[in-house]
């Protein structure tokens, strides 16, 4: 037998973002607002802790669930910041980025034929993750009229009542939408009514500019049916160190850990030491980065507003999600903008239903580049 | 954080932000920004705007020295009086009263080592209250007012990522 590619993998198309990456790579004067990671480096104290751990020869595996000290620090951090109570011994699993946590969780919870409702527009990995786990994705589109927040009605009309799990991400990539506790309550109600488990990717929790973060797991009756994901990539600018975590009731954490221990063994040790230091001493740096993102956010929103472009006021992550200002598809517009002006933005439909007709504009880029990119955008639409 | 704090942070980061950009980043109008800046300047909160120059990358020779000063006080003369006298010299770029083994820490600039030496020996050391000076010539500057010089800030991220 040859190396036949599985039906599941063949059924998942390559990411729509890939094509834009290749187009952008063709020229060297591109200003990219298509980047989904911080432009900062991790705080020096965290990097220094990683170097120190290497100098001390800490290059072996850690326990499957991650360094106990780190899990304790995470437990304290999520309690302080988000009122989430998770036990370091039994309810926290340190993973190789949130990506691994989501993948392992789907494989731990999804049986063949189970339905996972995925709120869209969404990070590109959720639907493929459901398919790889043998589940059936059900797309739940959100609308600009609702500022891309998930509503009870959206769940109902997508037929999510029969779903087993609901995958959501607020603050949201790609829209920058956030949801308050009040706005999450109807979603929680829907999940309680229909006995749906929630997978809540809260990787952008720290990057909110007008609200404090509320985790859906803090709402009544939700903790026992929710897995919360968070990590260090966005708030601590540690994407390449690959470190995230999942938090869930003990038996669920044990199940996720079963997949993790066979599939990954343990998260990178060096990154775990960096993360521990990040939690201990880098609050000020995080605050400074958040302030800087907020200024850029306002700048970009103001510029789109001045150009007369419809763009709802995104309050989280580092994205805004304006409407395409012409009659073209988002893809055609983004391609023209890239070819003629050398500005890369990602067409919204790359992120699934509800994203068509929009562009994801990342402001994880210095102000000089943002200024120039906005000027080129303006020139492009006025030609 | 107030709008004033916001403006101060932005100006410290880059004093050349235009009024329009400051307005965009703070959700103020341009008129409000102008008014707030005028207040900050007239109150002396914002005392000036300067470029951070890496003189090593130019043809001009700029010699900098850090000078530790010990002084004696008497009933008529306090730190403030001495500081005022020293600060009037244009060669003195920074003057601070500090805790520790000496009283003042002074940063001095000149066009040559000779220039700086002459200034210290002929203008600073003879001040009656100054009892001792220790001069450290700056050999290389790696970071100045929060800005790393010779910093390689190439963006090595993938140009498009999810």
Interface residues (C-beta under 8 A of the other chain):
Chain A: X15 X17 X20 X21 X24 X25 X30 X32 X34 X35 X36 X37 X39 X123 X124 X125 X173 X291 X295 X296 X298 X299 X302 X303 X344 X346 X367 X371
Chain B: X1 X6 X9 X10 X14 X21 X23 X24 X25 X26 X27 X155 X157 X158 X159 X160 X161 X162
